[in-house]
């Protein structure tokens, strides 16, 4: 902690991002407290409750975050991984959230294959107390204007599991589109598939015709569905 505080306070040290801070209580925003958006957090890789006893639970352990950024810290354009919806709350400071929210199919292919963004970005000024809800797949490049602390939560929409798999496959093909390592296991998706195929009434699901697309994408990923 002392070294981290020194990096933040010393004006001679270049901008830094302190990621994955622990010890700060992150609340799920009221607008996201719906069953559809709780599935990433609720469904466990091994259908267990309580504390997980193995290391293959990285999708479960990344449902909330806290970031402390020094003025001038910058992220290159990227997508958040595996089709997640992200909420971002500014606890203090100011952040310029630069995003490309409406890429068409041709622009998306250009971005995936060559890292080119030909359309103009849209800039959002986030200040203390502001909250941004970012849909899945949005390309964004945040820039820190002052010392800033963000807290946030990460969600899947149970009605959009086909999109989750499609984006995950694209990220395996083009890993530079995200600045995060891919999940080590997709056992969570196997559990979700079982709930969906059995018609579990707790979560809202996509229309019936999406089941075949979901299973076909599982096969592309090499995930066992038995």
Secondary structure, DSSP 8 states (H G I E B T S, - for coil): -HHHHHHHH-TTS---EE-S--S------GGG-SGGGSHHHHS-TTS--SS--SS--TTTTTSEEEEEE-TT-B--SBB-GGG-EEEEEEEESEEEEEEETT--HHHHHHHHHH----S--EEEEEETT-EEEE-TT-EEEEEESSSEEEEEEEE--GGGHHHHHHHHHHHHH-GGGBSS---S--HHHHHHHHHHHTT-SSS----TTHHHHHHHHHHHHT----
